[in-house]
Amino acid sequence: MRFLRFTLFASLATPLAAQPSPAPKLTVVISVDQLSSDLFDEYRPLLGGGFAKLGQGIVFPHAYQGHAASETCPGHSTILTGAYPARNGIIANVWYDLSQTRSDKAVYCAEDERVAGTSSTAYTVSPWHLKVPTLGDYMKRQWPASRTVAVAGKDRAAVMMTGQRPDQRWFWNGKTFATDLKGGATPQTLISARTAIASLVAQPQAALEPPALCAAKATIVPVAGGGQPVGAGRFVRAAGDLTLFRASPALDGATLALAAGLVLEMQLGKGAAPDLLAVGLSATDYVGHRYGTEGQEMCLQMLSLDRDLGDFLAFLDREVGDYAVVLTADHGGKDIPERERAAGVAGAARVDPSLAASNVGKALAARFGLPGSVLYGSNFGDVYVDRSVAAGQRARILAAALATYRAHPQVEAAFTNEQLARTPMPTATPDKWTLIERARASFDAKRSGDFVVLLKRDITPIADTKGGYVSTHGSVWDYDRRVPIIFWRPGYPAQNIDLPVQTVDILPSVAAMLGLPIAADSIDGKCLPQTPGAACTTR
């Protein structure tokens, strides 16, 4: 079960003594995509590698991604900006801009649609849509010699955590690790990693041997919607299958190996100014989407991730010594409804296909004597009324659309953009937020839809599973909003603190640890006084 690991980047360095310092020379921020608090709670007592080591730090097991759009891009946008999507502009993975001249009106969060000939699926990767600075941007303003590096399994994770001015930014593009940065020599580490990964993918992957813990979860569960049964997978992969490589522990192993290589080659943590390394580990999300969270597949993934994290931290102990780690997640997730119902979750179900915006829009178009569909969107989240509809008719269509959604038994609520604009930003702790406050934290007047649809608890917004995805996230409910946050530095005592802190609190907390001034009115988060070495002050 050891995929690449750190054999690519063997080192002869002498281990350094782990002593806390006022400001670490290297801060490593790790996001484990789809690591919900529920998944963390389930596996934490069973893991003895990297999670056990980090568990000796300051652990907030039930923190929050407070906003409604619990997706990868918005979640990553909060981690190192200290800002909700309402401030930073990243309201979803994909939204719509109906004023665009291109035929594809969808906008991918990490694209630059100003590039001619591109679309939301064939795009140029860019931080164009991120409206605020990241931690790395602030660090470079304060210390020009500071370096920011990102390595991630998704482009949107790497971009949203490192913003406008990274020194290196590499992400898995479906075939290899690529970058959006122009100019400069390609690191030798990257060349070596690409060669090693290509060699690995070219070989078939035999079934992993599950330990008893995972074998106990190996029950095959049929999936509605045309998908393949799940539950007893062991990550068998044919030679050259990049899709299954991505949805396996191998992706995280490759990501961490590349991160380790860049630490060595760039000598991160050895310069005159503090450095930042952002690591986006995406395999847990891909495994969750493809197999759900409670089968043998996720068990094998969590155990492998724990070992790989352990190796990575041991590497940092040897090569850097003076470093700090923050680990969190971009969002949570939940299991497939078929397995949930068997476990007693009576309301677990797949979304009614009639709720798709295109289907509702077609019915409304026919009702009002218009062609095609008059709505853009998915089966939940932001929905947009076609701008070509005349103003008077547009108001009637909006009212009819709201009535249709609100009457559906799988819909919890639908709020108009006018309602959201009038709603003050929430100030209470996120566990106390109302549904409209959660939606407000994801609302951008220029990018959000004419209304937002919130599905009821335990409704999985995937009806057709033939494409390979059987489970997902994105809801306003706590199984998607709650994530762990861990702060770790050598020499600091362990604490488990069950408070509803937020991922927007990470930036001001790390900034305080580094002695980096951040204007309080420029962010939404608050410095957490429990952060190792942080002196929280208000500006």
N, C-alpha and C positions, 0 to 999 in steps of 0.2 A: 504493500500500500504506500510505498514511498515514491513519490513522483518528482523527479528532478532534485527536489530538496536543495541542499547547498553543496552537493558534490561538484557542481560546475565552478564553484568559487571557493575552493579550499584555501585556507590561510594558515600561515605559520606564526601569526602574531601571538605574543605572550598575553595571557589573561590579565585584565586590569582590575584593580581593587574597586569594588562598587561602593562609592562614597557619595552621599548626597551633596549637592552644591547649590548655591543660591539660584543659579540659572543653568539648565542643562545645555550642553553644546549641540545636542541633537534632540529634537522632539519628533516622535513617530506617532502619527495619527492613523489608526487602523479602523476601517469601516467594514464590518461583516454584513454584506447585503442580506436582508431578510432574517437577521438574528433577532427574533422577538424576545421579549422578556419571558414569555411562556417557554420558548425553546431553550433559552439560557437557564431558566430554573430547572427544567427537566434534566439537562445534561451536566450542569455544573457539578453536582456531587460525584459524577461518574468519570470526570476528566482529570488526568494527573499531569498533563503536559503544560502547554502554554497558557491555557485558561486557569490552571491551578496556580501558576506563578503570578499571573496578573490578578488573580483573586486575592493575593496578599497585599493588594493596593487598596485604594479608596473605591469601593464598589457601590454604585447606585443601581440596584438590580431592576428597578421599575421606574426608569426615567421615561421621558416622552419626546416623540416627534409630535408636537401639539397640533399641527395643522390638519385639515381635512384630507388633503391630497397625499395620502401615505404611499407615495411612489418613489422610485429610485432617484430621479433628478431633483425633485423638491427636497427629499430627505437629505441628500448629499449637499444641497445648497445651504442648508442650515448649519452644518457641522462646523465649518471653518469661516463662516461669515458672521455668526451671531445674529442672523436676521431671519425672520419668517419669510415665506414666499411672498406675502403681501408687500414686503419691503424689498426683497432681493429680486423679485420679478419671475421666479421660476415656479409657476403655479401648477405645473403638471409635467409629465414626460412629453406629452404632445398637446398642444392647444391649436386653435384655429384663428387665422387672420383673414377674414373674408374680403379685405381690401387688397389683397395680393393680386398681382397681374398673372402670376403663374396659375396653371390649372389646378395644381395641388394646393389647396388652401390650408392644409395642416402645416404646423410648424413644430419641428423637433427642438427640444430644449437646448441642445448643444450643437445647433447648426447655425450657419450664416446664410439665410435665404436671399441675401443680396447677391450671392454668387450666381451668375447666369447658368441656366441649364441644370440646376440642382433641384432636389425635391426633399420632402421630409424623410424619405427612405434612402435616397442616394444623395447624400449631403456632404458638405465641407464642415468638418468638426471645428467648433469655435466657441469661445466664452462670450460671444457677442451679447447674448440675452441676459447675462448676469449683471445686475445693476449696481452691485456693491463690491467693495474690496474683500479679499480673503485674508486669512492670517498671514500667508506668505507675502501678499502685497503690502500689508502693514509692516512686516519685518523688513522688507527691502527699503521702505521709506526711512525706517529708523536706522538700519544697518545695511548700507549698500552692498557690503560683501556677503551678506546672508544669502544662502542658496535654498531654493525650493524645488523639490523633486516629487513627481507623482508616478506611481505604477498601479494599474488597476485592470480588472477584468472587463470593465465597460468604459467607453469614452466619456459618458456623462458623469461617472464617478470621478474620474481623473480631472476633468475640466472644472466641475463644481467645487472640488476641494482645493484647487490651486489657482483658479481665476486667471488674471491677465498676464502675469509676469513670471511664470515658472522657468527654471533653468533647463529642466528635462521633464517631459511628460509623455508617458508611454501607456498604451491601453490595447487590449485585445480587440481586434477588429473583425473577428470571425475566422481569420486565417493565420494571423501572426500578431506580434506587438508592433503598433504603429504610433506615429505622433502627429500632432497638428502644428508643431513648431517648425519654422522655416530657418534654414541656414545652420551652420555649425556642423561639426563632424559627428558622425554616428558613434556612440560609445562602443568600445570593443566588447563590453559586456553584452550589449544588445545583439551584436553580431553572433556572439557565442550562444546566447540564449535562443535566438531564432533557429540556429542550426540544430541545437539539442532538441528543441520542441518539434521541429519538422521530423527529426529522426524518430522521436517518440510516437508522434501521430501516425507515421508511416507503418508502424508495427501494430498488430492487433493487441487489444488488451484482454487478457484472460479474466475470468470471474474472480473478484476479490473473495478472500476467505473470511467470512464474517465470524467475529468472536461470539460467544454465547449471548452477550447482551444484545447484539444486533439480530442474531438468528431468532431470538424470541419474538422479534417484531415482524418476521417474515411470513405474513399472511397475505395472500393474493386477494386484491379487492377489485371487482369489476367497476368500470367507470362509465357513467352515462355520457351521451353525446357523441359516441363513436370512438372514444379514445381506447388505448390499450390498457389492460389491467395493470395495476401497480401494487407495490408492497413488498416484493421479494427480490427486487433487482440487485445485481452485484456488479454493475458497471462494466459489463462485457461490451467491448467495442471492436468493430471491424477496422481493419487497416484503412487509414485515411478519413475516418468519420470525424469531421471537425465538430459537428453538432453534439455528439455524445462526449467528445473530449471536453467541450465547454461545460456540459452538465455533469461534471464528475469532479472528484477531488483533485484531479490532475491540474485543473486550471489554477487553483489556489497555490498548489506547489510551484507551478511555473511562475506565478506572480511574485511570490515571496523570494524565489531564487533570483529573479531579475532585480528585485529591490535590493537584495543582499549584494549582488554584483555591483550595482550603482553606488552603494555605500562604500565599497572597497575602492572602486575606480575613481570616484570623485572625492574620496577621503572626507565624507560627510561627518560632521562632528569634530573635525580636526582643525578647522579654520579659526580665524580671529573673531568671527561673528557666529551667532547661533544659526543652525540650519533646520530645515523642516522636511520631513519625508512623509508623504501621504500615500497610504496603501489601501486600495479598494479590492477586497476579496469577494468575488461575485459568485462563486460556485454554489454557496448555500442557497442563493436565490434561484439559480437555474435548476438545482436539484429540487427545491421546493415547488417550483412551477411544474416540473415534469413528473414528479412522483408524489407530491404532498409532503407533509412534515412528520408523519408518525409511522412511517414504514422502515424497513431495513435499509433503504437507500439513504435516508437522512441520518440514520444512526452511523452508517459507514462514513458519510461525509463529515459528521461532527467529530468522530474519533480521528480521522485523518487530519482535519483542520487543527485539532488540538496538538497533534504531534508536530505538524509543520510549524505552527506558531511556537512551540517549544524549541525547535531547532533554530528558528529565526531569532528568538530572544537570546538563546545561548550564543549565537553568532554576534549579536550586538554586545553582549557582555564581554566577549573576547576582543572585538574590534573597536568598540567605541567606549564602553565603560560608563561615560558620563552622558546618560541619555534618559529621556522620560517617554512614557507610552500613554496614549489615550486610545481606548477601544470603545467603539459604539456601533450603531447600525443606522441605516437610512430609513428603515421602517420595519414593522413586524410582518406577520403572516399567519395563515391558519391552514388547517388540513383540508383535504378533499371532503365534500359534503357526504359522499357515500360512506366513508369510514367514520365520519363524525356521527351520522345517524346511528350506525351500529354501536357507537360508544354512548348513545343516549342524548345527543343533541337533536332534539325533535325538530327544531326549525331550520336545520341545515338543508339547503337546497341550491340548485343551480338557477341562474337568472332566467326569467321568461324572455325568450328571443324577441317577443313583441315590444320589449322596452328599448330596443336599439333605436337610437335617434333617427336613423334612416327609415326604419319601419313606421315609427310614430309620425315622422315627417311626410311620408308617402300618404298615410291615411289622412293627415290634415290637408295636404295638397289636393287630394281628391275631393275632400269635403268643401274646400273653398274654390274649387274650379281652377287649380293651378297644376302645371306639369311637374313631374319628378317628385323630389322630396324638398321640404322647406326647412329642414333642420340639419345641422351638422353636430356630430358628437358621437359618443359611445353609448353604452346602456346605463351609464351613471356618470357623475361628475359634470363638467361644464357642457352646456348645450347652447347652440347659437342658432338664431333665426336668420334665414337667408336675407342678405341685404338688398336683394333685387325685389323683394316683396314691397309693395306700396305701403306707405306709412300707416294709413288707416286700416288696411287689411292686416298689416304686421301686428298691430295691437290686439286684434281679434285672434290671430294665430297664436300669439304668445299666451293669451288667456286660455285658449283651448288646450294648448300644450301643457300648461301648468295643471289644468283640471284633469287631463288624461293621466299624467304622472301621479298626481296626488291621490287619485282614486285607485291606483293599482295596489294590490295587497302586498307586493314586495317593496314598495317605496315607503320610506320613513318620513321624508320631508323633501320639499323643493322650495328653494329660496331664489327670488329675483335678484338681479344685480343692484337694483335700487334698494332692496332690503339690506343687502350686504354693505352697500356704501353707507347706509345710515347707521349701521351697527358699529359701536366703538370697538377698537381693538381690545381683546381680553386682557385683564390685569391680574386676575386670580391665578392660582396654580392650575396647570392644565387638566388635572383630574376633576376640577370643578367647572370646566368650560361647558357651556350649552352647545347644542349642535350648530346653531347659527354662528357662535363664536369660533368654533373649529373651522367652519367654512370661511369666516371672515379672515382668519389668519392665512388663508390661501387665495384671497381675493385681490386681483389687480384690475383696476378700472379699465385699462386699455387692452388687457389680454384675456380676462375672464369672459365666460359666456353670458348670454342674456339671462340664464338661470342655471342653477346647479341642482342636480338630483342626488339625493342620498338614499341608498338602499337600506333595507332593514338589516338588523344584526343577523349574521350567519348565512346571508345570501352571497354565494360565490358568483361574481360577474363573468363567468365563462359558461356558455351554453354548448358551444361546439368544441369538443375536445380532440377532434381528429387531427388538429395541427400539432399536437404534442403537449400543449399546456393543459393541465388538469386542475391547477389550483393557483390562486393569486392573492393580491392584497389591494390596497387603495381605498379602503373604507374609512369612515369616521370613528370606528369602534376601537376599543382599547387593544384588542388582539393585533391590530395593525399599527396602533400609535405607540404602544409601550415597547421600549428598547432598553438594554443595559447601557450604562456609561461607567467606564473604569478609568481611573487615573493611577498610574504606577510610576514610582521612582525607587531606585535602590535605597534601602535604609529607612524607609518610612513605614510606620506601623500600619497593619491591615485594619480597615474599618468597613463594615457593611452598613450602609445608610439607606433606609427605605423611605426616601423622600421623593416627591414628584418633580424633580429637577428636569431640565430640558436640554436638548442638543444645542439650542442657541446659547446655552450657558458655557459651552466648551471654549469658544473663542475668548471671551473675557477672562475666563479662568486660566487658560494657557498664557494669555498675554500678561496677566499678573505674575505668573510664575517666571516669565521671561523678563519682567520689568519693562514691558512694552505699553506705553500709554494709549488707551482707546477712549474716545469721547463716548460717554454713556448714552447720549441722545442720538448716536449714530447707529446703534444696534438695539436689538430686542432682548438679548440675554443679560444675565447678571453673573458676576464673578462668584464662584462657589468657594467659601472660605476653607472648605476641607481640602482643596487642591494642594498637593504636596509642594511646599515652597512658595505658594502664592501669598502675596500681601494685597488683599482686596481693598481697593480704595475707590471712591466715587469722584468723577470729574464732571 
